[in-house]
Amino acid sequence: VKPDDPALAAAGELSVLLQARGVTGSGGVAHDVLPSGTESILDVPSASVSSVVGEMLVNSDNNTAEMLLKEIGYVTRQSGTRAAGITTVIETLSTWGIDTTGFNMVDGSGLSRENKVSCATMLALLGRYSPGDVLVSAMAVAGQTGTLDSYFSGTSLENRLIAKTGSLSDVKGLVGFVPVDGGSVIRFALLLES
C-alpha cells in the first residue's frame, strides 16, 4: 500500500526501528523544513546515477524510471515533474536527429497505454550505443540477469543477448543488442501489441 504522505510514512518507520533498538524520543513524527543550524544525525549518500540506472534497466524498475524522469525535469527545467522530464526527453531525441513520428510519451515507466514508440525510433536510439557502453552494460543479459535471467538459457543467445524488456497485458517489448562473431553487433527492437 502506497502511503498518502511518503515522508511521514518514512519518519514513522524510522521511529519504529529506533524504538525497537532502545532509542526513544518525544514529540512524535512529523516532517517540515528544518530550522537553520539543526544538527545532522545521519547522512545517507545516494547511489551513483549509473548504479540507479543500472538497477532500473536490469530489473525493469518502474518506480525508478518515474523518479529519473522527474529528476531529468528538475535538472534541466528546475521542475521535478513528468511534463518537464518529457519535454527534455523529446528535445534530446530531436537534437540527436531521432525521428519521433508517432512518438507519444506520457510517463517514465512505460506503464501508460497512451505511450507510443516505433521500432524505427528505438533502433535509431540504439544506434547511438554499443554493447561496451556503460548504459548497455547495465541492461539484462539473456539467461543470466534481471528480467532475462530465465530466458534464452541453453541457446546461442545465452550470455550474449543484452536487452531491455517491457511487458503489459497484450503488450510486449524486447529491445537491445546481440554481439556477433567478427566484432559487429545486431541491434533489434521487437514491440508487439495484440
C-alpha positions in Angstrom: 0.0 0.0 0.0 1.4 3.3 -1.0 1.2 6.0 1.8 -0.5 9.3 1.1 2.5 11.0 2.6 5.7 9.1 1.9 7.9 11.4 4.0 5.6 11.0 7.1 5.5 7.2 6.5 9.3 7.1 6.3 9.6 9.1 9.5 7.1 6.7 11.2 9.1 3.7 10.1 12.4 5.2 11.3 10.7 5.9 14.7 9.6 2.2 14.9 13.1 1.0 14.0 14.7 3.3 16.5 12.3 2.3 19.3 13.0 -1.3 18.6 16.7 -0.6 19.3 16.0 1.3 22.5 16.2 4.8 21.1 13.4 7.0 22.3 12.3 10.5 21.6 9.5 12.9 22.2 7.0 14.7 20.0 6.1 12.0 17.6 6.9 12.0 13.9 6.4 14.9 11.5 8.1 16.5 8.5 8.8 20.1 7.8 11.6 22.4 6.8 14.4 22.1 9.3 15.3 25.2 11.1 18.8 26.5 10.1 21.6 25.2 12.3 19.8 21.9 13.1 22.4 19.3 13.8 22.6 16.4 11.3 22.3 13.0 12.9 22.7 10.9 9.8 23.8 11.3 6.2 22.8 8.6 3.7 24.6 9.1 0.4 22.8 8.3 -2.8 23.9 5.6 -5.1 25.6 6.9 -8.2 23.3 7.7 -11.2 24.9 4.9 -13.2 24.1 2.4 -10.4 20.5 3.7 -10.1 20.0 3.5 -13.9 21.6 0.0 -13.9 19.2 -1.3 -11.3 16.3 0.2 -13.2 17.3 -1.3 -16.5 18.2 -4.8 -15.3 15.2 -5.2 -13.1 12.7 -3.1 -15.1 12.0 -0.9 -12.1 9.1 1.3 -12.9 9.3 3.5 -9.8 12.9 4.3 -10.5 12.0 5.2 -14.1 9.4 7.6 -13.0 11.7 9.3 -10.5 14.5 9.6 -13.0 12.2 11.3 -15.5 11.2 13.8 -12.8 14.9 14.3 -11.9 15.6 15.0 -15.6 12.9 17.6 -15.5 14.3 19.1 -12.3 17.9 19.3 -13.5 17.0 20.7 -16.9 14.0 22.8 -16.1 14.0 23.3 -12.4 10.7 21.5 -12.3 10.6 17.9 -11.0 7.6 16.9 -12.9 6.8 14.3 -15.6 5.9 17.1 -18.0 9.3 18.8 -17.6 11.1 15.5 -18.0 9.1 14.5 -21.1 9.8 17.9 -22.7 13.6 17.3 -22.1 13.5 13.8 -23.5 11.7 14.9 -26.7 14.1 17.8 -27.2 17.1 15.5 -26.7 15.8 12.9 -29.2 15.3 15.8 -31.7 18.8 17.1 -31.0 20.1 13.6 -31.7 18.3 13.6 -35.0 16.0 10.7 -34.0 12.7 10.7 -35.8 9.8 10.9 -33.3 7.0 10.5 -35.8 4.2 8.8 -33.8 6.1 9.0 -30.6 4.0 9.8 -27.5 5.4 9.8 -24.0 3.0 10.0 -21.1 5.1 8.6 -18.2 8.6 7.4 -17.4 7.8 3.8 -16.6 6.1 3.0 -19.9 3.0 1.7 -18.0 0.5 4.0 -19.6 -1.2 2.6 -22.6 -1.0 6.0 -24.1 2.8 5.7 -24.6 3.7 5.1 -28.2 7.0 4.5 -29.9 8.0 2.8 -33.2 10.7 0.2 -33.7 12.4 2.7 -36.0 12.7 5.2 -33.2 14.0 2.6 -30.8 16.6 1.4 -33.4 17.7 4.9 -34.0 18.2 5.4 -30.3 20.1 2.0 -30.0 22.3 3.2 -32.9 23.9 5.8 -30.5 25.2 3.0 -28.3 27.4 -0.2 -28.4 27.5 -3.2 -26.2 30.6 -2.0 -24.3 28.9 1.3 -23.3 28.1 1.8 -19.6 24.3 2.1 -20.3 24.2 -1.0 -22.4 26.3 -3.0 -20.0 23.6 -2.2 -17.3 20.9 -4.0 -19.3 19.7 -7.5 -18.5 21.7 -10.4 -20.0 19.9 -13.4 -21.5 20.0 -16.4 -19.2 21.9 -14.5 -16.6 20.5 -11.4 -15.0 17.4 -9.4 -14.3 14.3 -9.7 -16.4 16.1 -12.0 -18.8 17.6 -14.4 -16.2 15.3 -17.3 -17.2 15.1 -16.6 -20.9 17.3 -18.0 -23.7 19.1 -20.4 -21.4 20.8 -23.2 -23.2 20.7 -21.3 -26.5 23.3 -19.4 -28.6 21.8 -16.2 -27.1 22.6 -17.1 -23.5 25.1 -14.6 -22.0 25.2 -12.7 -25.4 21.8 -11.0 -25.9 21.7 -7.8 -23.9 18.3 -6.1 -23.8 15.5 -4.2 -22.0 12.2 -5.9 -21.6 8.8 -4.4 -21.4 5.5 -6.2 -20.5 1.9 -5.3 -20.0 -1.1 -7.4 -20.7 -1.3 -7.6 -24.5 1.9 -5.6 -24.9 5.5 -7.0 -25.1 8.8 -5.4 -25.9 12.4 -6.5 -26.2 15.0 -4.0 -27.4 18.7 -4.5 -27.4 21.9 -6.0 -28.8 23.4 -9.3 -29.9 27.2 -9.2 -30.5 28.2 -11.5 -33.3 31.5 -13.0 -34.5 33.9 -10.6 -36.1 33.1 -7.7 -33.7 29.8 -6.5 -35.2 26.5 -6.2 -33.4 22.9 -6.8 -34.3 20.6 -4.1 -32.9 16.9 -5.1 -32.6 13.6 -3.8 -31.5 10.6 -6.1 -31.1 7.4 -4.3 -30.0 4.2 -6.3 -30.0 0.6 -5.2 -29.2 -2.3 -7.6 -29.6 
